Amino acid sequence: MSKKTKQKLLSYKNAPLSALMAGLVYLAAIVTFAVLIFLIIYILVNGIPYITPDLFALEYTTENVSLTPALINTIIMTFLSLLIAVPFGIFSAIFLVEYAKRGNRFVEVIRLTTETLSGIPSIVYGLFGLLFFVTALGWGMSLLAGAFTLAIMILPLIMRTTEEALKAVPDSYREGSFGLGAGKLRTLFRIVLPSAVPGILAGVILAIGRIVGETAALMYTAGTVAQIPDSVMGSGRTLALHMYTLSSEGLHTDQAYATAVILLILVIVINTVSAQIAKKITKGNGNGEN
């Protein structure tokens, strides 16, 4: 037993409450990890045997219940939602951190609104999208209506993560840039934002996860048509909605598990690619500073 371990055990013996808290922390970590592994194994065991070539047919039929149209719709929906939400979220966070005066009541109202939006159930967003985008604007059940609804849903998440990422950039970076004669915008786009990219991408990754896994809001806005629409004004289901529809019908439960496997793989690939992009950008910024 190492000297460090002996000291830790001795400190826990002298403070039983600390030992109890440490045990609860380790227990929580083990339970969380075990639940994650159980879910992954359960999905893989029940879904992999039913992944067949028919599942990837270009067209959905009652015989093959192909997930390809839903997969393509998911990619389109994710791209459209991020295209709408990311600029608004990032620029709103820039205003709150870089331009708004501290203690400004307007800033507090914006933050309160953001927190309120993040706590609204997704089904409420779906009803709002149905009443406003689908009915009032006359877009009908379409990918565009679903994308705008999801953009409103993920906007608070992107704002908060971007705001925290900008706050994490040391003020010395800004002061050094100002000292060299750079203006506010040049400092922001050449120094502050590149340094905050990993934190911003973390928020985008979380937003992608919410988009990919959303069902309630899209049932009322994008619809459940199992085909690839001709345009963004057409109706189409995403992977999560496709899986929900198959399982709720009760006729293709095995294919629903197979769809869950593909959905899990898609999320893992997106997270891995985003993490690699963030790492390369961070490394490039470090080399540029050196």
C-alpha positions as CSV (number, residue, x, y, z in Angstrom):
1,M,0.0,0.0,0.0
2,S,1.4,3.4,-1.0
3,K,2.0,6.2,1.5
4,K,-0.6,8.4,-0.2
5,T,-3.3,5.6,0.1
6,K,-2.4,5.2,3.8
7,Q,-2.8,8.9,4.4
8,K,-6.2,8.9,2.6
9,L,-7.4,6.0,4.7
10,L,-6.2,7.6,7.9
11,S,-8.0,10.8,7.0
12,Y,-11.2,8.9,6.4
13,K,-10.9,7.1,9.7
14,N,-10.6,10.4,11.5
15,A,-13.6,11.8,9.6
16,P,-16.3,9.2,9.2
17,L,-18.6,11.7,7.4
18,S,-16.0,12.3,4.8
19,A,-15.6,8.5,4.3
20,L,-19.4,8.2,3.9
21,M,-19.6,11.1,1.3
22,A,-16.6,9.6,-0.6
23,G,-18.4,6.2,-0.7
24,L,-21.6,7.8,-2.0
25,V,-19.7,9.6,-4.7
26,Y,-18.0,6.4,-5.8
27,L,-21.4,4.6,-5.7
28,A,-23.1,7.2,-7.8
29,A,-20.3,7.0,-10.4
30,I,-20.5,3.2,-10.5
31,V,-24.3,3.2,-10.8
32,T,-24.3,5.8,-13.6
33,F,-21.6,3.9,-15.5
34,A,-23.5,0.6,-15.0
35,V,-26.8,2.0,-16.2
36,L,-25.1,3.4,-19.3
37,I,-23.4,0.1,-20.1
38,F,-26.7,-1.8,-19.5
39,L,-28.6,0.4,-21.8
40,I,-26.1,0.1,-24.6
41,I,-25.8,-3.7,-24.2
42,Y,-29.6,-4.1,-24.1
43,I,-30.1,-2.1,-27.2
44,L,-27.3,-3.9,-29.1
45,V,-28.4,-7.4,-28.1
46,N,-32.0,-6.7,-29.1
47,G,-31.3,-4.7,-32.2
48,I,-28.2,-6.1,-34.0
49,P,-29.9,-9.4,-35.0
50,Y,-32.6,-7.5,-36.9
51,I,-30.3,-5.2,-38.9
52,T,-30.8,-6.5,-42.4
53,P,-30.3,-5.1,-45.9
54,D,-34.0,-4.5,-46.2
55,L,-33.8,-2.1,-43.4
56,F,-31.6,0.2,-45.6
57,A,-33.8,0.2,-48.7
58,L,-34.3,3.6,-50.4
59,E,-38.1,3.5,-50.0
60,Y,-40.2,2.6,-47.0
61,T,-42.8,-0.1,-47.4
62,T,-44.9,-2.2,-45.0
63,E,-42.6,-5.1,-45.7
64,N,-39.1,-3.6,-45.2
65,V,-39.9,-0.7,-42.9
66,S,-36.8,1.0,-44.2
67,L,-35.0,3.6,-41.9
68,T,-33.1,5.2,-44.8
69,P,-35.7,8.0,-45.4
70,A,-35.8,8.7,-41.7
71,L,-32.0,8.8,-41.5
72,I,-31.8,11.3,-44.4
73,N,-34.6,13.4,-42.8
74,T,-32.7,13.4,-39.5
75,I,-29.6,14.8,-41.2
76,I,-31.6,17.4,-43.0
77,M,-33.5,18.4,-39.8
78,T,-30.3,18.6,-37.8
79,F,-28.6,20.8,-40.4
80,L,-31.6,23.1,-40.7
81,S,-32.1,23.5,-36.9
82,L,-28.4,24.3,-36.3
83,L,-28.4,26.7,-39.3
84,I,-31.1,28.6,-37.6
85,A,-30.2,28.3,-33.9
86,V,-26.4,28.5,-33.8
87,P,-25.9,32.0,-35.2
88,F,-28.6,33.5,-33.0
89,G,-27.3,31.6,-29.9
90,I,-23.7,32.5,-30.4
91,F,-24.3,36.2,-31.2
92,S,-26.8,36.5,-28.3
93,A,-24.1,35.1,-26.0
94,I,-21.5,37.5,-27.4
95,F,-23.8,40.4,-26.7
96,L,-24.4,39.2,-23.1
97,V,-20.7,38.7,-22.3
98,E,-18.8,41.2,-24.5
99,Y,-21.1,44.2,-25.0
100,A,-23.8,44.3,-22.3
101,K,-23.0,46.2,-19.2
102,R,-22.7,44.3,-16.0
103,G,-25.8,44.6,-13.8
104,N,-27.9,45.6,-16.7
105,R,-31.6,44.7,-16.0
106,F,-32.2,43.9,-19.7
107,V,-29.5,41.2,-19.5
108,E,-31.1,39.7,-16.4
109,V,-34.4,39.6,-18.3
110,I,-32.7,37.8,-21.2
111,R,-31.1,35.2,-18.9
112,L,-34.4,34.7,-17.1
113,T,-36.2,34.1,-20.4
114,T,-33.5,31.7,-21.5
115,E,-33.8,29.7,-18.3
116,T,-37.6,29.6,-18.7
117,L,-37.3,28.4,-22.3
118,S,-34.9,25.6,-21.4
119,G,-37.4,24.3,-18.8
120,I,-40.5,24.1,-21.1
121,P,-41.5,20.5,-22.0
122,S,-40.9,19.5,-25.6
123,I,-44.6,18.7,-26.1
124,V,-45.4,22.4,-25.4
125,Y,-42.9,23.4,-28.1
126,G,-44.7,21.0,-30.4
127,L,-48.1,22.5,-29.8
128,F,-46.6,26.0,-30.3
129,G,-45.1,24.9,-33.6
130,L,-48.4,23.4,-34.6
131,L,-50.3,26.6,-33.9
132,F,-47.8,29.1,-35.2
133,F,-45.6,27.5,-37.9
134,V,-48.0,24.9,-39.2
135,T,-51.3,26.7,-38.9
136,A,-50.8,30.5,-38.6
137,L,-48.0,30.7,-41.1
138,G,-49.5,28.0,-43.3
139,W,-46.4,25.9,-43.7
140,G,-48.2,22.7,-42.9
141,M,-46.6,19.6,-41.6
142,S,-43.1,20.1,-42.9
143,L,-39.4,19.8,-42.2
144,L,-39.1,23.6,-42.1
145,A,-41.8,23.8,-39.4
146,G,-40.0,21.1,-37.4
147,A,-36.6,22.8,-37.8
148,F,-37.8,26.1,-36.6
149,T,-39.5,24.5,-33.6
150,L,-36.3,22.6,-32.7
151,A,-34.2,25.7,-33.2
152,I,-36.3,27.5,-30.5
153,M,-35.8,24.4,-28.3
154,I,-32.0,24.3,-28.5
155,L,-31.5,28.1,-28.6
156,P,-31.2,28.4,-24.8
157,L,-28.7,25.5,-24.6
158,I,-26.4,27.0,-27.2
159,M,-26.7,30.5,-25.6
160,R,-25.8,29.2,-22.1
161,T,-22.9,27.0,-23.2
162,T,-21.5,29.7,-25.5
163,E,-21.8,32.3,-22.7
164,E,-19.9,30.1,-20.3
165,A,-17.2,29.4,-22.9
166,L,-16.7,33.1,-23.5
167,K,-16.5,33.8,-19.8
168,A,-13.8,31.1,-19.5
169,V,-11.5,33.0,-21.9
170,P,-9.0,34.9,-19.7
171,D,-9.3,38.7,-19.7
172,S,-5.5,38.8,-20.3
173,Y,-6.2,37.6,-23.9
174,R,-8.4,40.6,-24.5
175,E,-6.1,43.0,-22.8
176,G,-3.1,41.8,-24.8
177,S,-5.0,42.1,-28.0
178,F,-6.2,45.7,-27.1
179,G,-2.6,46.5,-26.1
180,L,-1.4,45.5,-29.6
181,G,-3.9,47.9,-31.2
182,A,-6.6,45.5,-32.2
183,G,-10.2,46.7,-32.1
184,K,-13.1,45.1,-30.4
185,L,-14.4,43.0,-33.4
186,R,-10.9,41.9,-34.3
187,T,-10.2,40.8,-30.8
188,L,-13.5,39.0,-30.6
189,F,-13.2,37.1,-33.9
190,R,-9.5,36.4,-33.9
191,I,-8.7,35.9,-30.2
192,V,-11.8,35.3,-28.0
193,L,-14.0,33.1,-30.2
194,P,-11.2,30.7,-31.4
195,S,-10.3,30.2,-27.7
196,A,-13.9,29.4,-26.8
197,V,-14.5,27.0,-29.7
198,P,-14.3,23.8,-27.6
199,G,-16.9,25.1,-25.2
200,I,-19.2,26.3,-28.0
201,L,-18.8,22.9,-29.8
202,A,-19.8,21.1,-26.6
203,G,-23.1,23.1,-26.6
204,V,-23.6,22.3,-30.3
205,I,-23.0,18.6,-29.6
206,L,-25.6,18.6,-26.8
207,A,-28.0,20.4,-29.2
208,I,-27.5,17.8,-31.9
209,G,-28.2,15.1,-29.3
210,R,-31.5,16.8,-28.4
211,I,-32.4,17.2,-32.1
212,V,-31.7,13.6,-33.0
213,G,-33.6,12.2,-30.0
214,E,-36.7,14.5,-30.2
215,T,-40.1,13.0,-31.0
216,A,-42.9,14.9,-29.2
217,A,-42.3,18.3,-30.9
218,L,-41.8,16.8,-34.3
219,M,-45.1,14.7,-34.2
220,Y,-47.0,18.0,-34.4
221,T,-44.8,19.9,-36.8
222,A,-42.8,17.7,-39.2
223,G,-45.3,14.8,-39.3
224,T,-44.8,11.1,-39.5
225,V,-44.7,10.5,-43.3
226,A,-42.1,7.7,-44.0
227,Q,-40.5,9.2,-47.1
228,I,-37.9,11.7,-48.2
229,P,-39.8,15.0,-49.0
230,D,-39.1,16.8,-52.3
231,S,-38.4,20.0,-50.4
232,V,-38.2,21.4,-46.8
233,M,-41.9,22.2,-47.1
234,G,-42.7,18.5,-47.3
235,S,-43.5,16.2,-44.3
236,G,-41.1,13.5,-43.1
237,R,-40.2,11.6,-39.9
238,T,-36.8,11.5,-38.2
239,L,-35.1,8.4,-36.9
240,A,-36.4,8.8,-33.3
241,L,-39.9,9.4,-34.6
242,H,-39.5,6.4,-36.9
243,M,-38.5,4.2,-34.0
244,Y,-41.4,5.6,-31.8
245,T,-43.9,4.9,-34.6
246,L,-42.7,1.4,-35.1
247,S,-42.8,0.5,-31.4
248,S,-46.2,2.2,-30.8
249,E,-47.8,0.3,-33.7
250,G,-46.6,-3.0,-32.1
251,L,-46.1,-4.7,-35.5
252,H,-42.3,-4.0,-36.0
253,T,-40.8,-3.9,-32.5
254,D,-37.7,-5.8,-33.6
255,Q,-37.1,-3.3,-36.4
256,A,-37.6,-0.5,-33.8
257,Y,-34.7,-2.0,-31.8
258,A,-32.6,-2.1,-34.9
259,T,-33.3,1.5,-35.6
260,A,-32.3,2.3,-32.0
261,V,-28.9,0.7,-32.7
262,I,-28.4,2.9,-35.8
263,L,-29.5,5.9,-33.8
264,L,-27.0,5.1,-31.1
265,I,-24.2,4.7,-33.7
266,L,-25.2,8.0,-35.3
267,V,-24.9,9.9,-32.0
268,I,-21.5,8.3,-31.2
269,V,-20.2,9.2,-34.6
270,I,-21.4,12.8,-34.4
271,N,-19.9,13.2,-30.9
272,T,-16.6,11.7,-32.0
273,V,-16.3,13.8,-35.1
274,S,-17.2,17.0,-33.2
275,A,-14.6,16.2,-30.5
276,Q,-11.9,15.7,-33.1
277,I,-12.8,18.9,-34.8
278,A,-12.6,20.8,-31.5
279,K,-9.3,19.2,-30.7
280,K,-7.8,20.2,-34.1
281,I,-9.1,23.8,-33.8
282,T,-7.7,24.0,-30.2
283,K,-4.3,22.6,-31.4
284,G,-4.3,25.0,-34.4
285,N,-4.9,28.0,-32.1
286,G,-2.1,26.9,-29.8
287,N,0.3,26.6,-32.7
288,G,-0.8,30.0,-34.0
289,E,-0.2,31.6,-30.6
290,N,3.3,30.0,-30.3
